[in-house]
Structures are given as C-alpha cells and as structure tokens.
Amino acid sequence: MIEPDLRDRLLSEPETILDDRDVMNALVAANERAMGANIVDLRGIAMQRLEHRLDRLEDTHRSVIAAAYENLAGANQIHRAVLQMLDPVGFEDFLRTLSRDVAATLRVDCVRLVLETRSEGEDPATKRLGDVLFVAQPGFVAAYAGGGRPTPVRPVTLRQVMPDSDALYGERAGFIRSEALLRLDFGEGRLPGMLALGAEDPHQFKPTQGTDLLAFFGGVFERAMRRWLS
C-alpha cells in the first residue's frame, strides 16, 4: 500500500508524475504486464512513438541552438578581425597586423598574402615582409587553389591539407593541416591575389563548412588592398 502522506501528495499534485518521464514509463510498463501478453496496447505503442519523436525534436532543437551560438561567435570573431585590419595607417603595419593581431583573432597559425607579379627581381619590401607576403608568378593562385587542376577558383576554398613543399607557408608548412584560401580581386587590369589562412588543427577548415563569413572578410580585405594598391 502507498503511504498515506505520499498518496495525499500525489493526489494533490498529479502533475509531478506526468512531468517525470521515468515514472510514466514505469507505469505504462506495469499496465502492459497487468494486461497480459495476448493484448496489444495500441495507446502504449503510440506513446512510445511520440516519445521517440519528441527525443528527435529535442536533439534537433539543441543542434539548432548550438549552430546559432557558433554562427554568432564566428560573426563576432570576423567583425573583430575586420576592425583590427582597418586600424593601421601604413601598408607595412597593415600586413604586420594581419600576421599578428588578425591571425590571433581568427585563431589561425599562419597567414600568407599571395600577390602575383610579372616583374623580375626581388623587392626589398618583400624581404622585410617575408613572414606574411608571398610574391608569385602569374597563375600561381589558380594552380594552388585548384590543386593543379584547371578548374575555376572559388571565392573561398576550405580543405584539409598536408603541404608537400614550404613554398607558401615557409617553415610552418610541416605543421599546417587545414587551410582557408580566399581569392582576391584587385580590380580591372591587376593580377589576382589570395589570402591563405593555415591552421595546425586538421578540423578547423573543412569543405563541409559554411563560407559566408570568410567571404565577407575576403571582400573587406580586397577592398582595403585596392586602396593600398592605388
């Protein structure tokens, strides 16, 4: 028998049982056992199916909320990086900020700005900014981003990678395991460029990820570069 105090409490607050899933499952199971094995409880089956659907909806709800928080955090991260990028008043400071503050904000381990040029000889500025600026021959951007295949270069390319040379990332090449490649359009009559963001984490950049925020960052960056190039 149920203790009188417990019975009175359950009668006065029956919602406490309805809100407890484990208790309700135990009551349904006890009811099925009481009916015997020859009786099919369609209501109990329907409740189980509804319970499974509710579990799936709750999982979906949690996934949507987690994705929303992740997108918000990513947007804030990109906004901070853009503001840092707009602070410098000189080109060399602009590039140094890119390789230090912006790289730290974006949580990447290496940043390289690729500029294609037809000129021969090495510019002294290239030596000073060699840790961030990479000068290449025409066609390098399309060849590198396309993986050697003659395919159109997308605005943003995300992929896991193991560089087979240190041409782009230098001494960091042996540690880079994923990268984001942002194609840069500097305007009519100018060769294209590329911003390479390299990470040691192989899961930081993957082809299945969204590219909207990085596309926005690349758009701001190429407009800032047009100002310097003019």
Legacy VTK file of the C-alpha trace (Angstrom):
# vtk DataFile Version 3.0
C-alpha trace
ASCII
DATASET POLYDATA
POINTS 230 float
0.000 0.000 0.000
1.090 3.579 -0.647
1.891 5.592 2.450
-0.996 7.988 3.242
1.218 11.065 3.137
2.660 10.104 -0.253
-0.809 9.223 -1.578
-2.231 12.571 -0.477
0.673 14.413 -2.075
0.261 12.586 -5.397
-3.477 13.283 -5.408
-2.872 16.956 -4.699
-0.044 17.320 -7.269
-0.625 14.721 -10.027
1.404 16.791 -12.493
4.568 15.690 -10.689
4.015 12.199 -12.115
3.081 13.438 -15.575
6.264 15.531 -15.785
8.540 12.635 -14.784
9.266 10.525 -17.875
10.839 7.625 -15.976
7.839 7.302 -13.646
5.394 7.429 -16.572
7.350 4.749 -18.449
7.303 2.537 -15.377
3.517 2.988 -15.033
2.930 2.172 -18.708
5.143 -0.931 -18.457
3.287 -2.081 -15.325
-0.041 -1.597 -17.097
1.140 -3.715 -20.045
2.250 -6.511 -17.731
-1.096 -6.409 -15.960
-2.992 -6.791 -19.253
-1.072 -9.928 -20.203
0.889 -10.974 -23.279
-2.157 -11.567 -25.507
-3.325 -7.932 -25.511
-1.709 -5.276 -27.672
-1.875 -1.804 -26.144
-2.092 0.497 -29.167
-2.144 3.537 -26.935
1.144 2.475 -25.326
2.719 1.933 -28.765
1.533 5.369 -29.870
3.033 6.911 -26.729
6.384 5.239 -27.421
6.426 6.567 -30.962
5.540 10.046 -29.748
8.316 9.781 -27.170
10.852 8.864 -29.850
9.683 11.782 -31.986
9.987 14.116 -29.011
13.550 12.897 -28.409
14.446 13.608 -32.040
12.864 17.059 -31.857
14.809 17.854 -28.687
18.064 16.730 -30.320
17.294 18.884 -33.354
16.446 21.810 -31.107
19.750 21.520 -29.264
21.649 21.244 -32.569
19.949 24.355 -33.960
20.732 26.346 -30.814
24.362 25.183 -30.835
24.709 26.140 -34.513
23.172 29.563 -33.829
25.623 30.234 -30.993
28.507 29.046 -33.168
27.466 31.329 -36.029
27.138 34.276 -33.657
30.578 33.615 -32.207
32.016 33.321 -35.721
30.423 36.595 -36.793
31.822 38.405 -33.744
35.241 36.926 -34.496
35.180 38.166 -38.103
33.965 41.618 -37.037
36.844 41.980 -34.559
39.333 40.906 -37.232
37.929 43.454 -39.708
38.239 46.288 -37.178
41.827 45.292 -36.411
42.595 45.205 -40.127
41.246 48.743 -40.635
43.295 50.317 -37.830
46.785 50.617 -39.459
47.598 53.748 -41.477
50.626 52.302 -43.312
50.882 49.337 -45.658
53.631 47.537 -43.764
51.779 47.994 -40.473
48.681 46.692 -42.240
50.454 43.473 -43.206
52.081 43.033 -39.811
48.711 43.460 -38.117
47.379 40.826 -40.476
50.020 38.291 -39.463
49.761 39.010 -35.738
46.537 40.501 -34.349
44.211 39.319 -37.107
45.738 35.843 -37.134
45.288 35.577 -33.362
41.678 36.742 -33.569
40.870 34.254 -36.328
42.755 31.558 -34.378
44.936 30.528 -37.291
48.607 29.631 -37.085
49.815 31.192 -40.321
48.618 33.937 -42.685
50.045 34.490 -46.149
49.080 37.204 -48.615
49.830 35.992 -52.135
50.428 38.640 -54.794
51.077 37.660 -58.386
53.510 39.809 -60.362
55.235 39.805 -63.732
58.178 41.908 -62.567
61.633 40.360 -62.281
63.919 40.785 -59.306
63.188 40.925 -55.599
61.718 43.997 -53.958
63.396 44.961 -50.640
59.936 45.220 -49.072
59.384 41.552 -49.867
62.325 40.609 -47.639
61.057 42.758 -44.771
57.556 41.292 -45.007
58.515 37.763 -45.942
56.685 36.278 -42.963
53.330 37.365 -44.409
53.843 38.469 -48.030
54.387 35.857 -50.733
55.131 37.068 -54.276
54.409 34.555 -57.016
54.399 34.230 -60.773
51.125 34.714 -62.699
48.905 31.677 -62.478
50.045 30.598 -59.022
46.715 31.397 -57.325
44.624 29.340 -59.754
47.086 26.438 -59.702
47.397 26.287 -55.912
43.713 26.787 -55.080
42.676 24.331 -57.773
45.122 21.690 -56.603
46.808 21.640 -60.020
43.516 21.049 -61.833
42.235 23.506 -64.458
39.084 24.403 -62.534
37.572 27.839 -61.761
38.824 29.245 -58.473
36.034 29.645 -55.935
35.859 32.780 -53.752
36.606 30.642 -50.671
38.218 27.207 -50.632
38.281 25.184 -47.412
40.237 21.969 -47.230
42.417 19.698 -45.177
45.946 19.650 -46.486
49.486 18.427 -45.957
51.749 20.825 -47.910
54.310 18.966 -49.988
56.640 21.991 -50.022
57.411 25.040 -47.907
56.954 27.468 -50.804
53.856 29.144 -49.356
53.955 28.602 -45.600
57.710 28.521 -45.174
58.994 26.794 -42.044
55.412 26.391 -40.828
54.499 24.117 -43.750
55.235 20.950 -41.797
52.595 21.831 -39.201
49.737 23.072 -41.420
46.913 20.535 -41.688
43.991 22.637 -42.953
43.635 25.909 -44.794
41.183 28.532 -45.993
42.033 30.146 -49.318
40.350 33.475 -50.082
40.546 34.586 -53.704
41.209 38.318 -54.063
40.151 40.515 -56.972
42.161 43.745 -57.029
40.294 45.311 -59.916
40.499 45.523 -63.678
43.974 45.288 -65.132
45.516 43.800 -61.997
46.594 40.233 -61.382
44.603 38.286 -58.779
45.750 37.598 -55.252
44.961 35.170 -52.475
44.823 35.199 -48.709
45.852 31.853 -47.229
44.892 31.044 -43.649
46.695 27.955 -42.391
45.864 26.028 -39.227
47.549 23.173 -37.409
44.147 21.745 -36.486
43.061 19.435 -39.345
39.399 20.051 -38.465
39.464 23.858 -38.399
38.760 24.185 -42.127
36.756 21.521 -43.944
34.886 21.568 -47.282
31.572 20.941 -45.491
31.729 24.196 -43.520
29.933 27.392 -44.468
31.936 30.132 -46.167
29.721 33.232 -45.843
31.711 34.859 -43.030
35.077 34.195 -44.666
33.709 35.502 -47.979
32.722 38.719 -46.180
36.170 39.001 -44.607
37.807 38.436 -48.001
35.614 41.128 -49.556
36.651 43.673 -46.932
40.293 42.678 -47.267
40.415 43.023 -51.054
38.793 46.465 -50.854
41.411 47.542 -48.315
44.122 46.183 -50.638
42.717 48.148 -53.578
43.183 51.305 -51.542
46.832 50.444 -50.876
47.495 49.401 -54.471
46.074 52.634 -55.815
LINES 1 231
230 0 1 2 3 4 5 6 7 8 9 10 11 12 13 14 15 16 17 18 19 20 21 22 23 24 25 26 27 28 29 30 31 32 33 34 35 36 37 38 39 40 41 42 43 44 45 46 47 48 49 50 51 52 53 54 55 56 57 58 59 60 61 62 63 64 65 66 67 68 69 70 71 72 73 74 75 76 77 78 79 80 81 82 83 84 85 86 87 88 89 90 91 92 93 94 95 96 97 98 99 100 101 102 103 104 105 106 107 108 109 110 111 112 113 114 115 116 117 118 119 120 121 122 123 124 125 126 127 128 129 130 131 132 133 134 135 136 137 138 139 140 141 142 143 144 145 146 147 148 149 150 151 152 153 154 155 156 157 158 159 160 161 162 163 164 165 166 167 168 169 170 171 172 173 174 175 176 177 178 179 180 181 182 183 184 185 186 187 188 189 190 191 192 193 194 195 196 197 198 199 200 201 202 203 204 205 206 207 208 209 210 211 212 213 214 215 216 217 218 219 220 221 222 223 224 225 226 227 228 229
